[in-house]
């Protein structure tokens, strides 16, 4: 029996997130066996509007043996093939439902670096993000339910609730915040072990209301490249390239990370290896506030955690073209600080005005639109 929630979400992706029309071509990339039924639903909805879908099953069970045995020339050629495919389509859907998010944890660092530079950077950063209409979403499975500490059934109910929000309505409130951010010069973030200053003077502020990510709910910009100063400790656990990181703390001078540590020596070594990927990896490409009231606690999944109500995040590395501060990198790594009281609290200041305290907005118009 088909789940009506699956069909509704596929229709949202096709008609709202991507706005597919007759004659459009769309690449549907699936990861995880549990994504196959949703892939079929996406095909049905795409065909119904006259678009032409191409399905690509690109799972870690295939990527892992490739990276364990390849040389750099083979990774370059893989990037050639995938970049060519991406260049032929108008739109892209990435459905990430990996059965084991740690499948790549034992891949050698050099092979992960090759993949990041020659495949991810070329295919997704330089091609997909710049020239296609795209949306990326996770797919609920046992691994995600375990990470969230819930039953599979409870997690599925949660998932369809947060992905099925009225994003058009949420977007109206986010536009008020975006207007304030565009008018702001200096930002200060205060929290336990955190006192960070940065400038967003003259930078765009972008509303994320379901057109690129599901779930969604953030407004992002990028700091002036050399303006980030001070310290920040992130309290949401994170996964990057198949490896877990906890309690990441960074110190910035003139926009660059000059000191980085994590929960233990191994994590700290791996963290600094990522930061040494290239010249841009130690700079910040994004600053954002999370606003999705249906998301309350972290689950080591940045696509969810960066949208948590009362959170903010920095992305180390590459800046989006829509809010470009000059930073280019093969890395774009979102790190999340939750400022609600149960996570230690904190404050966000815009040009000396207290904008958010302990995860709730202080100005009346923002509080009414985004906290109600």
BELDAPE-V631424 format. One record per residue. N is the residue number from 1. RES is the residue in one small letter. PSI is psi in whole degrees, -180 to 180 (* if undefined). Layout:
N;RES;PSI  N;RES;PSI
This chain:
1;x;130  2;x;140  3;x;120  4;x;-28  5;x;-34  6;x;-46  7;x;-40  8;x;-42  9;x;-40  10;x;-39  11;x;-39  12;x;-45  13;x;-47  14;x;-44  15;x;-35  16;x;-57  17;x;-46  18;x;-25  19;x;42  20;x;144  21;x;171  22;x;132  23;x;-15  24;x;148  25;x;141  26;x;131  27;x;123  28;x;108  29;x;123  30;x;139  31;x;124  32;x;135  33;x;-29  34;x;-9  35;x;-6  36;x;-42  37;x;-39  38;x;-36  39;x;-43  40;x;-39  41;x;-40  42;x;-41  43;x;-46  44;x;-46  45;x;-37  46;x;-45  47;x;-37  48;x;-30  49;x;2  50;x;10  51;x;167  52;x;109  53;x;144  54;x;125  55;x;135  56;x;112  57;x;108  58;x;75  59;x;155  60;x;-24  61;x;-18  62;x;-38  63;x;-38  64;x;-53  65;x;-30  66;x;-50  67;x;-27  68;x;-22  69;x;-2  70;x;165  71;x;176  72;x;-36  73;x;-36  74;x;-37  75;x;-39  76;x;-44  77;x;-38  78;x;-41  79;x;-38  80;x;-47  81;x;-47  82;x;-35  83;x;-38  84;x;-43  85;x;-43  86;x;-33  87;x;-14  88;x;-8  89;x;159  90;x;-25  91;x;163  92;x;138  93;x;124  94;x;117  95;x;109  96;x;107  97;x;48  98;x;136  99;x;-29  100;x;104  101;x;-8  102;x;14  103;x;-27  104;x;10  105;x;-26  106;x;11  107;x;133  108;x;145  109;x;-36  110;x;-38  111;x;-38  112;x;-39  113;x;-43  114;x;-46  115;x;-42  116;x;-44  117;x;-47  118;x;-21  119;x;-64  120;x;-49  121;x;-49  122;x;-46  123;x;-47  124;x;-41  125;x;-49  126;x;-20  127;x;-69  128;x;-51  129;x;-29  130;x;-31  131;x;-2  132;x;162  133;x;129  134;x;155  135;x;141  136;x;136  137;x;152  138;x;166  139;x;133  140;x;136  141;x;-177  142;x;-39  143;x;-42  144;x;-38  145;x;-40  146;x;-43  147;x;-33  148;x;-10  149;x;34  150;x;172  151;x;161  152;x;-44  153;x;-43  154;x;-38  155;x;-39  156;x;-42  157;x;-45  158;x;-46  159;x;-50  160;x;-28  161;x;-49  162;x;-32  163;x;-22  164;x;16  165;x;158  166;x;85  167;x;-28  168;x;-40  169;x;-44  170;x;-36  171;x;-31  172;x;-42  173;x;-38  174;x;-30  175;x;-32  176;x;-43  177;x;-41  178;x;-38  179;x;-42  180;x;-40  181;x;-40  182;x;-28  183;x;-1  184;x;143  185;x;-57  186;x;137  187;x;139  188;x;136  189;x;126  190;x;134  191;x;175  192;x;128  193;x;24  194;x;126  195;x;97  196;x;137  197;x;143  198;x;160  199;x;137  200;x;24  201;x;123  202;x;2  203;x;148  204;x;157  205;x;127  206;x;128  207;x;129  208;x;100  209;x;45  210;x;8  211;x;-17  212;x;-32  213;x;148  214;x;123  215;x;164  216;x;-177  217;x;68  218;x;159  219;x;125  220;x;157  221;x;-162  222;x;143  223;x;152  224;x;133  225;x;-41  226;x;14  227;x;-13  228;x;123  229;x;139  230;x;-158  231;x;154  232;x;138  233;x;123  234;x;133  235;x;4  236;x;128  237;x;152  238;x;154  239;x;132  240;x;126  241;x;42  242;x;7  243;x;141  244;x;141  245;x;142  246;x;149  247;x;49  248;x;130  249;x;135  250;x;147  251;x;130  252;x;142  253;x;127  254;x;42  255;x;-1  256;x;145  257;x;120  258;x;-12  259;x;133  260;x;132  261;x;162  262;x;-163  263;x;-30  264;x;179  265;x;-41  266;x;-46  267;x;-39  268;x;-41  269;x;-46  270;x;-39  271;x;-48  272;x;-28  273;x;-42  274;x;-42  275;x;-19  276;x;12  277;x;-46  278;x;-178  279;x;-27  280;x;-8  281;x;-21  282;x;4  283;x;167  284;x;127  285;x;-6  286;x;142  287;x;131  288;x;156  289;x;132  290;x;141  291;x;7  292;x;108  293;x;-17  294;x;-11  295;x;122  296;x;-29  297;x;152  298;x;154  299;x;26  300;x;40  301;x;107  302;x;-32  303;x;-32  304;x;-50  305;x;-33  306;x;-13  307;x;-2  308;x;133  309;x;133  310;x;14  311;x;167  312;x;161  313;x;150  314;x;144  315;x;119  316;x;136  317;x;-139  318;x;136  319;x;144  320;x;147  321;x;-28  322;x;-18  323;x;73  324;x;124  325;x;11  326;x;-5  327;x;127  328;x;139  329;x;156  330;x;-11  331;x;139  332;x;100  333;x;112  334;x;125  335;x;132  336;x;133  337;x;118  338;x;130  339;x;13  340;x;157  341;x;-40  342;x;-10  343;x;15  344;x;-10  345;x;-173  346;x;176  347;x;151  348;x;128  349;x;136  350;x;116  351;x;44  352;x;-2  353;x;130  354;x;113  355;x;-40  356;x;135  357;x;128  358;x;39  359;x;-1  360;x;143  361;x;144  362;x;-48  363;x;138  364;x;-39  365;x;-39  366;x;-40  367;x;-43  368;x;-40  369;x;-32  370;x;-18  371;x;-15  372;x;*
